[in-house]
């Protein structure tokens, strides 16, 4: 066994306790009928353990694989008979961009004048989504990476926990987990369809990197899988067992970010991040209700599409609850693309504005 293989095997072994915790947490949540049980169960269990001072192993490579799996699942939501109202979608995309601009403006103001962060820290911590790409962009900006990462992690945590009660208030959404028999958990597609799904995942990752898409591991497979499903080449979907495992790993990937984070050291930052997350959530709720009243688009779908961050998490929620995943995914793809293109320009503009005032 080579050194690289031994390293990978060691990483897998070290991740097993976290994975077991996530499965147990998800299973308990499923047993008591919690909405989004596998995702929220793993998220809550890993967050509580992490905040207690125990450092859990990050999913690492497993998360990257899961992102591609989620991308393939989301692409399967596109079908040949989709007849979405392009005018309604266009209007919703415009409202989403307007809401994103409002979120960015509030986040930068809040980060600078309330939380006391630097310009670059306030900007990158306030971006509503794209935590991986945003953190990489923040490395050379002088931003406080601990604050950036913590703010994004808290925001995703707040959003995921808030989804069930907020959707319940909106109504017209079934939040009760579907009861699945043991035989259904083990249903897998035929070999031809398995090959097509694997092709969508592998080719999608390569395409996403070639096109330099934001989060290529997610959105590349979405594009390839969508083409295969819209063209009628395949109608296969990911088995429920793998969907549940994907939810567990995504939940763990959020919860383990709080590992090694003593509350006494980051109490102020946690409070600031939570206040900011709730404020951005209120902006998303207002925008979603507005587009629903104006065009009749699903308020639940608009809310998941407008929520500030966590494209894999929110798209997976939409898929798990059957809330127009194609609609939700397309909105997050557009938002992340626009934000990543504009972030360097925004940072320069804020820097010039600060210099002119000093």
Secondary structure as UniProt FT lines:
FT   HELIX           3..31
FT   TURN            32..33
FT   TURN            35..36
FT   HELIX           37..51
FT   TURN            52..53
FT   HELIX           61..75
FT   TURN            76..77
FT   TURN            80..81
FT   HELIX           86..113
FT   HELIX           119..126
FT   HELIX           131..138
FT   HELIX           139..141
FT   HELIX           145..170
FT   HELIX           182..185
FT   HELIX           191..210
FT   TURN            211..212
FT   TURN            214..215
FT   HELIX           216..230
FT   TURN            231..232
FT   HELIX           240..255
FT   HELIX           256..258
FT   TURN            259..260
FT   HELIX           263..295
FT   HELIX           299..306
FT   HELIX           311..321
FT   HELIX           325..357
//
